[in-house]
Amino acid sequence: MLALRLARGSHPVVLLRRLSVAAAAAGTGFLLLSTVGHAAGHPSAADQSLVRLLWCAAPLAATAQFAVSTARTDPAARLQRGMAAAGLGPLRLTLLATASTALTCLLGVLLALLAFLRLRGDLGGPGSSASLGIDAALLGAGHPVPLAGALLLLATVPLTAAVATAVALRPRNENGSRETAARPRTAPPSGLPWGIALAAAGLAIEAYTSPGPHAPGGLLPLPGRLIGSPPGVLAGWALSAFGLVLAGPGLVHLCGRLLCAGRPGALRLLSGRVLQEESHRLGRPLGVLCAVGSAAYAAVKVYEASPARPFGPLTAVGAAVVLACVTASALTAALESRTARAHTTAALRRLGASASVLHRAAALRGLALVLVLAPLTWTVAEMATLPLVH
């Protein structure tokens, strides 16, 4: 009840973020329901239904990440003066954020269920899936769908997002917090070498197991159209993506060190120090964004080599959910970083720093990230597609 009251009295921007999480949960829930519909309409193609279900893990993970990043920036989840006296300590605030996330995602999956039933024509009247470019056979129209199984599958969306929020926002150990505070805030993250090694290993596995673009199963299967790719290709892509995510904080820290290299002026020094200090907060969302961007570029290039095998409509839905979630998560992390530096920014303004200087420092940080991360993302994508298109 408290979560509903806080949601009703939230700022419009906060409500917009929660509605965005609900929309992402709706898209993921619709993809999960489409796998149930496909299994009901094609009982003899259980392997295809299983592949569709496994592909739903990507939008499910992206939705959970977006829900966690939104919960981090929610003012209701922050410990403020007077809350402890009212009985809202760190543990209660974590439970409150978890409940808010679960309710938001529950709203999204309920909307997905209504849309799914409407497109199938189960709510009376003809289905409207054809007007949206979705083949009714993909949703199992005309075949009964097990409601209990569909609801159980839908429950994974709010449950996964709630568990991820509870783990990410759990109260930290006081001793561990003191040890972390004693370390230098610009200390380099330790995941860069491991991330590079995992990305290289993933590319090697893909190159070794890929049968080539003209061999059977030579293209990566996507939900709605293609089935039957070698497991090694998918494993190699996943390992490369995980390597980019793991290397994200180290790459952001590297950008800061490059800005501070040589004899930096005040603008470069300020920009570089901020990137080094915020590398732990910005690194993972940017790493996920690079991984998704690399996979999307590689997938488009691979399927351009086979125009007779286009993307399916459910693939477009899944790709839109993943891209929107990871982009919004990265923007939310940048907003969280800006909020965390509010006191430092105010101190700089009191010392005489103009707004234009702070804006130029922010632009320099963004340019440095683009110059380092964009070529790396493109290189990984190009190397991932070489065994499949040549």
N, C-alpha and C positions, 0 to 999 in steps of 0.2 A: 504493500500500500504506500509506503514511504517513497519507493522508487517511482510509482505512478504520480505522486504529488510533485516530486522534484522534476519529473519529465514535463508535467503540465506547466510548471512555472519557469522553465528553462528559457534561456535567450534564444531568439530565432535561429542564430547560427548553430547553436548546439542542437536544436531540434532538426535542422537541416542535415547535420552529420548523422544523427540517429536515423533519420529517414533514408539516408544513403546506405547505412548498414542494413536497414530493412529491405531496401531494393536489392542489395547484393545477396542477402539471404533468400529473397524471392527467386532470383535467377538461379542460384545453386539448388534450391528446392525444386524448381521446375525441371532442372536437368536430372535430379534424382528420380523424380516422378516419371520422366520420360523413359528411364531405364526399366521401371516397373511396367509401364505400358508396353514397351518393346518385348519384355519377357512374357507378358500376358498374350500378346498378339503373335509371338513367334516362339512357342514352347520348344520347338526342335532346334532353335539356334541359341542354346544356353551360353555358348562360348562368346557369341557376339554381345549378348546382354551383359556378361561379366566384364568384357572389355569396356563397354560403355560405363558401367559402374565404377571401374577402376579409374577411368578418365575424370570422373567427378571429384576425385581427390584433389585435383589442382584448384578448381574454383572453391572447394570447401576450405582448403588451406588458405587461399587468398582472402576469403570472407572472414575467417577467424583472425587473420593478421589485421585486417582492416577494423574489425570490431575491437581488437586489443588497442590499436593506435587511437581509436576514437575514445575508448574508455580512459586512456591515459590523459587526454586533454579535457576530459569532462570536469567542469568545476565541482560537481557534486562528489567526485571521488577524491578530492584533495582535503587533507587535514587542515582545517582552519580554526581560528581562535573561537573557543566556546563549544566546539563540537565534542571534545572529550568530556566536558562537564555534562553534556546532554546525553552521554552514553554512546557517542559515535567515535570510537577509537579507530585505530588503523584496521583492525580486523573487521569491525562493523562496516567501515567504508568499503573494504574489499568485497564483502558480501553484498553491499548495496550496488556496487558497480557490476558485480556478477549478475545480480538479479535484473538490473537495467538492460544489460546486454542480452540476457536470455529472453526478456520480454520483447525487445526490439526485433530479435531474430525470429521469435515466435510469430509476431505480426507478419513478417515477410514470408515465412513458409505457409501461413494460412492464405495469404494472397496468392501464392504460387499454386496452392491446392485448388482454389476457386478458378484460377485461370486455366489450369490443366483440365479440370472437369468441364469447363466451358468450351475449350477447344475440342475436346472429344465429343461434345454433344450430350454429356451425361446430365446436364442441368435443364434439359428440355429444349426443344428446337434444334435446328441443324448446327453442327459444329462450325466454327469459324477459323479452323486451322489453315485452310487453303488460302484465305485472304492474307495470311501472314507469311505465306511461303513455306509452311511446315506441312509435310505430308502426314495425313491422318494415320497412316500405317506406322509412322515412327512413334506415335503416342498410343498405339494399340486400340484405335477406335473400333467399336463393335465387339470388343472382348471385355469381359468383366475383370476389373482390377481388384485384387485383394486389399480391402481398405485397411485392415490391421497392419499388413506389411508395408503399405504406403505410408501410414502414419508413423510406424516405427522407423522407417528410413528417413522421413522428414525430421524426426526428433533428433537425428544426428547433427543437424545444423545448429540449432540453439544450444544443444549440449556441448558440442565441440567449441563453439565460441565462448560459452560460459566457463568451461574448464580452462581454456587458454587465457581468458581474462583473469580468472582467479589465480592462476600460476604466475602470470606476469605482474600482477599488482599485489601479490601476497606481501605481508609485512616482513621486512628483512630482519635478519639477526642483528641485534644491536652491536655485538662485538665485530661481526663482519662489516657492518656499516662504518665502524670506526677505523678498521683496517683499510677499507677502500678510501675513506676520506684522507688517510695519512699518505696515500700514494700520490705522486704528481699527477695532476689532472691532464697533463699533456703526454703521459706515458704511452708509448706505442702499443696498440693491440697486438696480441700474439697469434692471431689467426691467419695472417697474410701468407706465410710460407705453406701452411697446411691447405689453405684454399687454392693456391696456385697448383699445388701437387694434386689435389683432388680433381681440379678442372682438367689438368693434363692427362690424368689417368682416365677420366671419362671420355675424352676425345680419343685416346688410344683404344679403349674398349670398343667404342663405336666404329672406329676404322677397321678394327680386327673382325668384328662380327657382321658388318654391313655386307649384304650380298650384291649391292649395286642397284641402280635405279631401274634396270630392265629385268631384274630377276624377280621371281614371285615373292611377294612380301617385301619388296625393296623400298617401299614408302611407308612412312610411319602412320599407323592407323589413327584416325580421328573419329570421334563419335558421330554417327549419322551417315557415314559413307564407307569407311575403309576398315578392314579387319585383316590381321594376319602378318604383322611385322615381327621380325626376330626380337626376342626379349633383350638381346645384348644392345641393340640400338637404343631402345628406351632406357635401359640401365645406364648407358653411356651419357645420354642427354641429361638424365636425372643427376648423375654424379657431377657432371660439369656445372649444372645449375647450382647444386649444393656448394661446390667449390667457390663460385662467384659470391654466393651469399656469405660464406664463411670469410672470404677475403674482403668483404665490403668495408668493415671498420678500418682495416689496415690500409686499404686504398684511399679512404678519406683522409686518414692520418698522413699518408704519403703526399697527398695533394697539399696539405698544410706545410709539410716539411719543404716541399719544392718552392712554395711561396716564400718561405723564410730563408731559403738558401742564398748564399752570397752575402751581400750587404743590403738587406732590405730597408726600404723606407718605412715610414709610419703606416702607410696604407697596406703594403704587403705584409708587414709584421703583424698588424691587427688582423688581417684576413687569415693569415696562416695560423696564428695562435687560436683563433676561433675554431677553425677546422680541426686542429689537433685536439682541442678540448671537447668538441662535440662529435668526435669520430665514433665514439661508442653509441651515441644516440642516433646519429644519422646513417651509420655504416650499414646496419642490417637492412633497413628499408630500401636504401639505394642499391645494395647488393641484390635484393630480391627484384627490384625494378630492372637492373641490368640483366639478370638471369632470364626474366620473362621477355624482355626486349630481344635478347639474343635468340631465345627459342622461337619467338614470333617471326623474326627475320629469317631464321633458318627454315621454318616451316613454310613460309610463303615462297621462298626461293626453291625449295624442294618440289613443291606442288606446281610451281610454274613450269617445271620440266615435264610435267604430265598433265596438260590441260584437260585431258579427257576424264580425269578423276578429280572433280572439284571438291571444295569444302562443302560440308553439309550445313543445314540451318542450325542444328544443335551445336555444331562446332563454332559457329558465329556467336551464339549465345554464350557458350563457355568462354571463348576468347574475350568477349566484351566484358564479362564479369571479372575475369582475371586481370585484364589490363586496367580496368577502371579501379579495382581494389588496390592493386600495387601502386598505381599512380597516386591515388588518394592517400594511401598510407605514407608514401614518401613526402607528400605535401603536408600531411598532418605532423610527421616527425620534424619537418622544417619549422612549422608553427610552434611545436613544443620546444624546440631549440631556441626560437626567438623569445618565447615566454620565459624560459630559464635564464636568458641573458638580460632580462629587463633591468635588473639592478645595475649590471655592468654598463648597459647602454645609458641609463640615467646618470651614472657617475661620469661617463665620457662627455655627456652633454653639459654637465656642471663644470667640467674642466675646459670647456670651450670648443669641443668638437662639433662641427656643423652637421646638419642633417644630410647635406650633400656628400660629405665625407663618409658617413655611415652607409649611405646608399651605394656609393662607389665601392666600398669594402664588400658589401653584400654581392654586388655584381661581379667583383673580382673572384669571390669565392665560388659563385655559380659557374663562371667561365673556367676556372681551374678544374672543377669537377667534370665539366663537359669535356674538356681537352684530355683528361686522363681516362675517364670511364667510357666515353663514347668509342674511341678507337679500340679499347680492350673488348668491349661488347661486340663490336663488329668483327674483330679478329676471331673471337671464340665462335661466333655464328658462322663465319666463312669456313673455318676449319671443321666445324661440325657438319657442314653440307658437302664438303669435298668428297667423302666416300659415297655419297648418295646421288650426286648429280654427274659424276665423271666416271 
